[in-house]
Amino acid sequence: MREALNYPTLASLIEHATADDPELTLAVIHALNQWMVEHWSFDYEGRVFSTPIINLSEVDGAQRELDYLLANGARVALIKPGPVHGIRGWRSPALGEFDPFWRDVEAAGLPIVLHASYPPLDDYVGKWEPPYTQNFMAQSAFRWMVLGHREIADMITALICHGTLTRFPKLRIASVENGSSWIFPLFNDFEELAKKMPQNFPEHPLEVFRRNIWVSPFWEGCVSDVVNTVGWDKVMFGSDYPHPEGLAEPRGFWKYAEGMDVRRTYDFMGDNARRFMGLPLANPDPSAANPPELANA
């Protein structure tokens, strides 16, 4: 059986465009989720899982949206990686004031995806050069360099440093369409900071990352390096061609998993995503070698 997660990629543009009006943002996001339920459903025959959105500009509003999603069968939700603009201004969604929401997410066992989006840093880049286009595929080289992977790295840093993942250790968070090149410098920075300021971390930040975070790398990177860094069970492939992490023939992604044995490649190609989603594994025996699906590919 094949399963697939579908993400409303451009929905993050809505949150960016309406950030100054939290009530409007919540209303538009709810309308989008309603449309998704009516035209797609959140869970199609246990195989195609559409990913609704939760905006965190208001904690109460986020809790109401979470209740709506769960009541309509959502198996996963998407949150924009970045600070949120609420009635108190810009805030990290990992601060303690958001704990009621994260507590509900953990209690529901709902996995959360952090999908590449339109970063707040765009305003900062605009101080260096004028915007050329809203099309991310045609952005300037300077914009690509400055933005880099800051949004996903900063979001996960906030979830760790602001303590959300320690207060709610059963949360499952996935980085999707953000690549993996940001992981290695982030790990180095965490390692150095934990040595300098151990009193600021009730748990070692790398242990928290490896416990709570899943990653979907781009095919250009070395998948085995990511697996060795974050853990064999926390890396999953993406197939959203022609987006950066996808290939025209998605099944062929396993060939880029050089340095990994067949068992771990099989986990990467399917079972790790099932672990993230809480779905039955295709092969629940992690010691099994040469799964037929890959052996015959």
TAMO-V581033 format. One record per residue. N is the residue number from 0. SS is DSSP state (~ for helix, > for strand, _ for the rest). Layout:
# TAMO-V581033
n | ss
N | SS
N | SS
This chain:
# TAMO-V581033
n | ss
0 | _
1 | _
2 | _
3 | >
4 | >
5 | >
6 | >
7 | _
8 | _
9 | _
10 | ~
11 | ~
12 | ~
13 | ~
14 | ~
15 | ~
16 | ~
17 | _
18 | _
19 | _
20 | _
21 | ~
22 | ~
23 | ~
24 | ~
25 | ~
26 | ~
27 | ~
28 | ~
29 | ~
30 | ~
31 | ~
32 | ~
33 | ~
34 | ~
35 | ~
36 | ~
37 | ~
38 | ~
39 | _
40 | _
41 | _
42 | _
43 | >
44 | _
45 | _
46 | _
47 | >
48 | >
49 | >
50 | >
51 | >
52 | >
53 | _
54 | _
55 | _
56 | _
57 | _
58 | ~
59 | ~
60 | ~
61 | ~
62 | ~
63 | ~
64 | ~
65 | ~
66 | ~
67 | ~
68 | ~
69 | ~
70 | ~
71 | _
72 | _
73 | _
74 | _
75 | >
76 | >
77 | >
78 | _
79 | _
80 | _
81 | _
82 | _
83 | >
84 | >
85 | >
86 | _
87 | _
88 | >
89 | >
90 | >
91 | _
92 | _
93 | _
94 | _
95 | ~
96 | ~
97 | ~
98 | ~
99 | ~
100 | ~
101 | ~
102 | ~
103 | ~
104 | ~
105 | ~
106 | ~
107 | ~
108 | _
109 | _
110 | >
111 | >
112 | >
113 | >
114 | >
115 | _
116 | _
117 | _
118 | _
119 | _
120 | _
121 | ~
122 | ~
123 | ~
124 | ~
125 | _
126 | _
127 | _
128 | _
129 | _
130 | _
131 | _
132 | _
133 | _
134 | _
135 | ~
136 | ~
137 | ~
138 | _
139 | _
140 | ~
141 | ~
142 | ~
143 | ~
144 | ~
145 | ~
146 | ~
147 | _
148 | _
149 | ~
150 | ~
151 | ~
152 | ~
153 | ~
154 | ~
155 | ~
156 | ~
157 | ~
158 | ~
159 | ~
160 | ~
161 | _
162 | _
163 | ~
164 | ~
165 | ~
166 | ~
167 | _
168 | _
169 | _
170 | _
171 | _
172 | >
173 | >
174 | >
175 | >
176 | _
177 | _
178 | _
179 | _
180 | ~
181 | ~
182 | ~
183 | ~
184 | ~
185 | ~
186 | ~
187 | ~
188 | ~
189 | ~
190 | ~
191 | ~
192 | ~
193 | ~
194 | ~
195 | ~
196 | _
197 | ~
198 | ~
199 | ~
200 | _
201 | _
202 | _
203 | _
204 | ~
205 | ~
206 | ~
207 | ~
208 | ~
209 | ~
210 | ~
211 | ~
212 | >
213 | >
214 | >
215 | _
216 | _
217 | _
218 | _
219 | _
220 | _
221 | _
222 | ~
223 | ~
224 | ~
225 | ~
226 | ~
227 | ~
228 | ~
229 | ~
230 | _
231 | _
232 | _
233 | _
234 | >
235 | _
236 | _
237 | _
238 | _
239 | _
240 | _
241 | _
242 | _
243 | _
244 | _
245 | _
246 | _
247 | _
248 | _
249 | ~
250 | ~
251 | ~
252 | ~
253 | ~
254 | ~
255 | ~
256 | _
257 | _
258 | _
259 | _
260 | _
261 | ~
262 | ~
263 | ~
264 | ~
265 | ~
266 | ~
267 | ~
268 | ~
269 | ~
270 | ~
271 | ~
272 | ~
273 | ~
274 | ~
275 | ~
276 | ~
277 | _
278 | _
279 | _
280 | _
281 | _
282 | _
283 | _
284 | _
285 | _
286 | _
287 | _
288 | _
289 | _
290 | _
291 | ~
292 | ~
293 | ~
294 | ~
295 | _
296 | _
